[in-house]
Amino acid sequence: MAHSTTIIIQGVGHVLLERSTRAKHLNITIKPFKGVRVAVPQGFSFKKAEQIARSKAGWLKTHLGRIRKIEEEYSAIPRVQIDRKAASEILKSRLEAIAQKHGYTYNRVTIRNQKTRWGSCSEKNNISLNMKLTLLPDTLRDYIILHELVHTKVKNHGKGFWEEMVRVEPEARELAKQVRQHSCLGWVECR
């Protein structure tokens, strides 16, 4: 049985159909620089997945336009150099301080140069932080770190998550708005 195949949808382009052991339902995603991916759950035929993907061509075209705009903006942004080692030291230090201040625990931390995410927290409470956080104002950097630490307790962005965020940072919603004004795409070259 094939694990993946690529189809072409007119006006959309290449679409990757990929078997997923984790997917419970057919899932279509569009990511900058990666394109369209259809996660096909076990027991779901590629033929049926292709039919559904083709039926979503209009939706895909709309969203691909927005993704392509993000890719163009990324390509046009001038690059700033950042020292990976210094960024790692700063972020690990802030993570530890904020975790201790608010009583959170986490497993491992990794510092990466990511294109589309400021940070993430895995199911095992491993935290990944984008080294570009060091270019943000300190209040926004610390807010994002706290955001990931809250995910060690609440794994989604539902009501419980925001209740916990506001409990530890009363300005959480305003800070979230400010973060959305900053793109983590581009502007960094690693040294």
C-alpha positions, 0 to 999 in steps of 0.5 A: 500500500502506498504511503503517499502520492501527489496529484495536480488540481487545476488552479491549485497545483501539486497536492500531496496525499499522505497516509497518516496513522495519527489522523482520525479524519481526512485533514487538508492543510496548507502551509507556507513553503510546503503547500497543500497536504491531505492527511489520509487516515487508515482505512480511507482510500486515496481515490476518495481522498482525491475526490474530496481534495478536488471538491475543495478546489475553490477553498484551496485556491482562496487560501493558497492566495493568502499563503502565497502572499505570506511567502512573498512577504517572507522573500521581500524581508531584509535579513538580520543576523542573530547569534544562535548561541546567544539566543539559546542562552537568553531564551533558556534563561527566560524560560527557566525564570518564568517557569519558576516564577509561575510554578510550571515544569517542562521536559526539554527545550529546543531553540530553532530558527522556525519560519512560521511559529514562535514556539510550541509545547508537545504532548510530553511537555517539551518546549520549542522556542523560535530564536527570533523571539530575541528580536521581540520586545521583552514583554512579548518574548516573555508572553510567548514563553509563558504561553508555551508554559501554560500549554504544559497544563492545558493543551489547547486554546480553549476557555481553560487555557485563557483562564489560566493565561489571564490568571498568571498574566492579566494582560494576556489578551492584549499581549496576544494581539500585539504578538499577532502584529509581528510575523516570525517569518524571515528577517533572520540569518543564523550565525 
